[in-house]
């Protein structure tokens, strides 16, 4: 499967703060359900994974935020289509709440999706990195750091897809205050982040459309953009 392309200069870019504002506007002022946005992200991720790693088991590393919610939604959608999926939360499951906890609960109904507290010793066709996203605060540590180390050793025949921003990368400038996931590709949620250019720290860059109404762009003083598909590749100029 190939995806339509847009050049980097033709697409507006946003900061982590603007992304938070966009979601608040979409769910508050414009009435979109936050769960629907998560489902959109899960759908877009599943499409990207199936396009680049159509066979073999998938590992999803999921944090406690909305980034993790999207990864967990993708795990469910891939599992519903027969993929074997392993999910590794970056924190104890009891520490998950809200939408991420709801998404974890939904996985209990799928026998081919397994939630594990440690990484299984096996080869994966694809890893979805949904650990932190734009909410990075300082160098990754603890279990998240352990996950980065292990994921970065999986590149031999394994496609690593980061959600929004590779874990360990600062969304606004692309810097890495500590260890960071070396992504094969990154799926930007809604719009690209200013620090993650195509071919840079996030590998190939795709955008997963969230269906923001035009008023969201207007409120943030951002040039509206219409993506040609739910998943669009952003290429260098």
C-alpha positions as a Markdown table, in Angstrom:
| # | Residue | x | y | z |
|---|---|---|---|---|
| 1 | Unk | 0.0 | 0.0 | 0.0 |
| 2 | Unk | 1.3 | 3.5 | -0.9 |
| 3 | Unk | 0.1 | 6.7 | 0.6 |
| 4 | Unk | -0.3 | 10.1 | -1.0 |
| 5 | Unk | 2.4 | 12.6 | -0.4 |
| 6 | Unk | 2.7 | 16.3 | 0.5 |
| 7 | Unk | 6.0 | 18.3 | 0.7 |
| 8 | Unk | 7.2 | 19.6 | 4.1 |
| 9 | Unk | 6.8 | 23.2 | 3.1 |
| 10 | Unk | 3.1 | 22.7 | 2.1 |
| 11 | Unk | 2.0 | 21.5 | 5.5 |
| 12 | Unk | 1.7 | 23.6 | 8.7 |
| 13 | Unk | 3.7 | 22.5 | 11.7 |
| 14 | Unk | 2.8 | 22.9 | 15.3 |
| 15 | Unk | 4.4 | 22.9 | 18.7 |
| 16 | Unk | 3.6 | 20.5 | 21.6 |
| 17 | Unk | 1.7 | 23.4 | 23.3 |
| 18 | Unk | -0.3 | 24.1 | 20.1 |
| 19 | Unk | -1.2 | 20.4 | 19.8 |
| 20 | Unk | -2.7 | 20.5 | 23.3 |
| 21 | Unk | -4.7 | 23.6 | 22.5 |
| 22 | Unk | -5.9 | 22.0 | 19.2 |
| 23 | Unk | -7.2 | 19.0 | 21.1 |
| 24 | Unk | -8.9 | 21.2 | 23.7 |
| 25 | Unk | -10.5 | 23.2 | 21.0 |
| 26 | Unk | -11.7 | 20.2 | 19.1 |
| 27 | Unk | -13.2 | 18.5 | 22.1 |
| 28 | Unk | -14.4 | 21.6 | 23.9 |
| 29 | Unk | -15.5 | 24.3 | 21.6 |
| 30 | Unk | -16.2 | 22.1 | 18.6 |
| 31 | Unk | -17.7 | 19.1 | 20.5 |
| 32 | Unk | -15.6 | 16.2 | 19.2 |
| 33 | Unk | -15.3 | 13.3 | 21.5 |
| 34 | Unk | -11.8 | 12.7 | 22.7 |
| 35 | Unk | -12.4 | 8.9 | 22.4 |
| 36 | Unk | -13.1 | 9.4 | 18.7 |
| 37 | Unk | -9.8 | 11.2 | 18.2 |
| 38 | Unk | -8.1 | 8.2 | 19.9 |
| 39 | Unk | -9.9 | 5.8 | 17.6 |
| 40 | Unk | -8.7 | 7.9 | 14.6 |
| 41 | Unk | -5.2 | 7.6 | 15.8 |
| 42 | Unk | -5.5 | 3.8 | 16.3 |
| 43 | Unk | -7.0 | 3.4 | 12.8 |
| 44 | Unk | -4.2 | 5.5 | 11.2 |
| 45 | Unk | -1.5 | 3.5 | 13.0 |
| 46 | Unk | -3.1 | 0.2 | 12.0 |
| 47 | Unk | -3.1 | 1.2 | 8.4 |
| 48 | Unk | 0.5 | 2.3 | 8.5 |
| 49 | Unk | 1.6 | -0.9 | 10.2 |
| 50 | Unk | -0.3 | -3.1 | 7.8 |
| 51 | Unk | 1.2 | -1.3 | 4.9 |
| 52 | Unk | 4.9 | -1.6 | 6.0 |
| 53 | Unk | 4.8 | -4.8 | 8.1 |
| 54 | Unk | 1.8 | -6.8 | 6.8 |
| 55 | Unk | 2.8 | -10.0 | 8.5 |
| 56 | Unk | 4.2 | -11.1 | 11.8 |
| 57 | Unk | 3.7 | -10.2 | 15.4 |
| 58 | Unk | 3.5 | -6.6 | 16.6 |
| 59 | Unk | 4.7 | -5.1 | 19.9 |
| 60 | Unk | 3.0 | -2.0 | 21.3 |
| 61 | Unk | 4.8 | 0.0 | 24.0 |
| 62 | Unk | 2.1 | 2.2 | 25.6 |
| 63 | Unk | 2.4 | 5.0 | 28.0 |
| 64 | Unk | -0.3 | 6.5 | 30.3 |
| 65 | Unk | -1.2 | 9.5 | 28.1 |
| 66 | Unk | -3.2 | 10.0 | 24.9 |
| 67 | Unk | -0.2 | 8.9 | 23.0 |
| 68 | Unk | -0.5 | 5.5 | 24.7 |
| 69 | Unk | -4.2 | 5.5 | 24.1 |
| 70 | Unk | -3.7 | 5.7 | 20.3 |
| 71 | Unk | -1.2 | 2.8 | 20.5 |
| 72 | Unk | -3.6 | 0.7 | 22.5 |
| 73 | Unk | -6.4 | 1.4 | 20.1 |
| 74 | Unk | -4.1 | 0.3 | 17.2 |
| 75 | Unk | -3.3 | -2.9 | 19.2 |
| 76 | Unk | -7.0 | -3.7 | 19.4 |
| 77 | Unk | -7.7 | -2.9 | 15.7 |
| 78 | Unk | -4.7 | -5.0 | 14.6 |
| 79 | Unk | -5.8 | -7.8 | 16.9 |
| 80 | Unk | -9.3 | -7.8 | 15.5 |
| 81 | Unk | -7.8 | -8.5 | 12.1 |
| 82 | Unk | -5.9 | -11.5 | 13.3 |
| 83 | Unk | -2.5 | -10.0 | 14.0 |
| 84 | Unk | -0.7 | -11.3 | 17.1 |
| 85 | Unk | 0.0 | -8.3 | 19.3 |
| 86 | Unk | 2.0 | -8.0 | 22.5 |
| 87 | Unk | 1.3 | -4.9 | 24.6 |
| 88 | Unk | 3.9 | -3.6 | 27.1 |
| 89 | Unk | 2.7 | -0.8 | 29.4 |
| 90 | Unk | 5.5 | 1.6 | 30.5 |
| 91 | Unk | 4.0 | 1.8 | 34.0 |
| 92 | Unk | 2.1 | -0.5 | 36.4 |
| 93 | Unk | -1.4 | -1.1 | 35.0 |
| 94 | Unk | -3.0 | 0.2 | 38.2 |
| 95 | Unk | -1.4 | 3.6 | 37.4 |
| 96 | Unk | -3.4 | 3.9 | 34.2 |
| 97 | Unk | -6.7 | 5.8 | 34.2 |
| 98 | Unk | -9.2 | 7.5 | 31.9 |
| 99 | Unk | -9.0 | 6.6 | 28.2 |
| 100 | Unk | -5.7 | 4.6 | 28.4 |
| 101 | Unk | -7.2 | 2.4 | 31.1 |
| 102 | Unk | -10.4 | 2.0 | 29.0 |
| 103 | Unk | -8.3 | 0.9 | 26.0 |
| 104 | Unk | -6.4 | -1.6 | 28.1 |
| 105 | Unk | -9.6 | -3.1 | 29.4 |
| 106 | Unk | -10.9 | -3.6 | 25.9 |
| 107 | Unk | -7.9 | -5.7 | 25.0 |
| 108 | Unk | -9.0 | -8.4 | 27.5 |
| 109 | Unk | -11.6 | -9.5 | 24.9 |
| 110 | Unk | -9.0 | -10.4 | 22.3 |
| 111 | Unk | -7.2 | -13.7 | 22.8 |
| 112 | Unk | -4.4 | -12.9 | 20.3 |
| 113 | Unk | -3.5 | -9.6 | 22.1 |
| 114 | Unk | -1.4 | -10.1 | 25.2 |
| 115 | Unk | -0.5 | -7.5 | 27.8 |
| 116 | Unk | 2.9 | -8.2 | 29.4 |
| 117 | Unk | 4.9 | -6.3 | 32.0 |
| 118 | Unk | 8.2 | -7.4 | 30.4 |
| 119 | Unk | 9.4 | -7.7 | 26.9 |
| 120 | Unk | 9.0 | -11.2 | 25.4 |
| 121 | Unk | 12.2 | -12.7 | 23.9 |
| 122 | Unk | 11.1 | -13.0 | 20.3 |
| 123 | Unk | 11.3 | -11.1 | 17.0 |
| 124 | Unk | 8.7 | -8.7 | 16.0 |
| 125 | Unk | 7.7 | -7.5 | 12.5 |
| 126 | Unk | 6.8 | -4.1 | 13.9 |
| 127 | Unk | 7.1 | -2.1 | 17.1 |
| 128 | Unk | 4.7 | 0.8 | 17.8 |
| 129 | Unk | 6.4 | 3.3 | 20.1 |
| 130 | Unk | 3.5 | 5.0 | 21.9 |
| 131 | Unk | 5.3 | 5.7 | 25.2 |
| 132 | Unk | 5.6 | 9.5 | 25.6 |
| 133 | Unk | 5.0 | 11.5 | 22.5 |
| 134 | Unk | 5.0 | 15.3 | 23.0 |
| 135 | Unk | 4.9 | 15.2 | 26.8 |
| 136 | Unk | 8.6 | 14.5 | 27.3 |
| 137 | Unk | 10.0 | 16.1 | 30.5 |
| 138 | Unk | 13.7 | 15.6 | 30.7 |
| 139 | Unk | 15.7 | 12.4 | 29.8 |
| 140 | Unk | 13.6 | 9.2 | 29.8 |
| 141 | Unk | 14.2 | 7.0 | 32.8 |
| 142 | Unk | 13.0 | 3.9 | 34.6 |
| 143 | Unk | 11.0 | 1.4 | 32.5 |
| 144 | Unk | 10.7 | 3.8 | 29.6 |
| 145 | Unk | 14.5 | 4.0 | 29.3 |
| 146 | Unk | 14.7 | 0.2 | 29.4 |
| 147 | Unk | 12.2 | 0.0 | 26.6 |
| 148 | Unk | 14.1 | 2.5 | 24.5 |
| 149 | Unk | 17.3 | 0.4 | 24.9 |
| 150 | Unk | 15.5 | -2.8 | 23.9 |
| 151 | Unk | 13.5 | -1.3 | 21.0 |
| 152 | Unk | 16.7 | 0.2 | 19.5 |
| 153 | Unk | 18.2 | -3.3 | 19.3 |
| 154 | Unk | 15.2 | -4.6 | 17.3 |
| 155 | Unk | 16.0 | -2.8 | 14.0 |
| 156 | Unk | 17.2 | -5.9 | 12.2 |
| 157 | Unk | 14.1 | -6.7 | 10.1 |
| 158 | Unk | 11.8 | -4.8 | 12.4 |
| 159 | Unk | 9.9 | -1.6 | 11.5 |
| 160 | Unk | 9.6 | 0.9 | 14.4 |
| 161 | Unk | 6.7 | 3.3 | 14.2 |
| 162 | Unk | 6.7 | 6.1 | 16.7 |
| 163 | Unk | 3.5 | 7.9 | 17.5 |
| 164 | Unk | 3.7 | 11.7 | 17.0 |
| 165 | Unk | 7.3 | 12.0 | 18.2 |
| 166 | Unk | 9.9 | 9.2 | 18.9 |
| 167 | Unk | 10.2 | 8.6 | 22.6 |
| 168 | Unk | 13.0 | 10.7 | 24.0 |
| 169 | Unk | 12.8 | 13.4 | 21.3 |
| 170 | Unk | 11.7 | 17.0 | 22.1 |
| 171 | Unk | 8.8 | 17.8 | 19.8 |
| 172 | Unk | 9.6 | 21.5 | 19.4 |
| 173 | Unk | 13.2 | 21.3 | 18.3 |
| 174 | Unk | 14.1 | 17.6 | 17.7 |
| 175 | Unk | 16.7 | 17.6 | 20.5 |
| 176 | Unk | 17.3 | 14.5 | 22.6 |
| 177 | Unk | 18.1 | 15.2 | 26.2 |
| 178 | Unk | 18.8 | 11.5 | 26.8 |
| 179 | Unk | 18.3 | 8.2 | 25.0 |
| 180 | Unk | 15.7 | 8.2 | 22.2 |
| 181 | Unk | 13.9 | 5.6 | 20.1 |
| 182 | Unk | 15.5 | 5.4 | 16.6 |
| 183 | Unk | 12.3 | 5.2 | 14.6 |
| 184 | Unk | 11.9 | 3.8 | 11.1 |
| 185 | Unk | 9.0 | 6.2 | 10.6 |
| 186 | Unk | 6.8 | 8.5 | 12.7 |
| 187 | Unk | 3.1 | 9.0 | 12.5 |
| 188 | Unk | 2.4 | 12.6 | 13.4 |
| 189 | Unk | -1.0 | 13.0 | 15.1 |
| 190 | Unk | -3.1 | 15.7 | 13.5 |
| 191 | Unk | -0.2 | 17.8 | 12.2 |
| 192 | Unk | 3.6 | 17.5 | 12.1 |
| 193 | Unk | 5.5 | 18.8 | 15.0 |
| 194 | Unk | 8.0 | 21.5 | 14.2 |
| 195 | Unk | 11.1 | 19.5 | 15.5 |
| 196 | Unk | 10.4 | 16.3 | 13.6 |
| 197 | Unk | 11.1 | 16.8 | 9.9 |
| 198 | Unk | 11.0 | 14.0 | 7.3 |
| 199 | Unk | 14.2 | 12.0 | 7.2 |
| 200 | Unk | 15.3 | 13.4 | 10.5 |
| 201 | Unk | 15.1 | 12.0 | 14.0 |
| 202 | Unk | 11.8 | 10.3 | 13.3 |
| 203 | Unk | 12.7 | 8.6 | 10.0 |
| 204 | Unk | 10.1 | 8.8 | 7.3 |
| 205 | Unk | 7.2 | 11.1 | 8.3 |
| 206 | Unk | 3.5 | 10.5 | 7.9 |
| 207 | Unk | 0.5 | 12.4 | 9.2 |
| 208 | Unk | -2.6 | 10.8 | 10.6 |
| 209 | Unk | -5.6 | 13.0 | 10.0 |
| 210 | Unk | -7.8 | 13.6 | 13.1 |
| 211 | Unk | -10.6 | 15.4 | 11.3 |
| 212 | Unk | -10.1 | 18.7 | 13.0 |
| 213 | Unk | -12.7 | 21.2 | 11.9 |
| 214 | Unk | -11.4 | 24.4 | 10.1 |
| 215 | Unk | -12.2 | 26.4 | 13.2 |
| 216 | Unk | -9.4 | 24.7 | 15.1 |
| 217 | Unk | -6.8 | 26.0 | 12.6 |
| 218 | Unk | -8.4 | 29.4 | 12.6 |
| 219 | Unk | -8.3 | 29.7 | 16.4 |
| 220 | Unk | -4.6 | 28.8 | 16.5 |
| 221 | Unk | -3.9 | 31.1 | 13.5 |
| 222 | Unk | -2.6 | 28.2 | 11.5 |
| 223 | Unk | -3.2 | 27.8 | 7.8 |
| 224 | Unk | -5.9 | 25.2 | 7.2 |
| 225 | Unk | -4.8 | 22.1 | 5.3 |
| 226 | Unk | -6.8 | 19.3 | 3.7 |
| 227 | Unk | -5.0 | 16.0 | 3.7 |
| 228 | Unk | -5.7 | 13.7 | 0.7 |
| 229 | Unk | -6.2 | 10.6 | 2.8 |
| 230 | Unk | -6.4 | 9.6 | 6.5 |
| 231 | Unk | -2.6 | 8.8 | 6.3 |
| 232 | Unk | -0.4 | 11.0 | 4.2 |
| 233 | Unk | 3.4 | 10.9 | 3.8 |
| 234 | Unk | 5.3 | 14.1 | 4.3 |
| 235 | Unk | 8.4 | 14.3 | 2.1 |
| 236 | Unk | 11.4 | 16.7 | 2.0 |
| 237 | Unk | 11.1 | 19.7 | -0.4 |
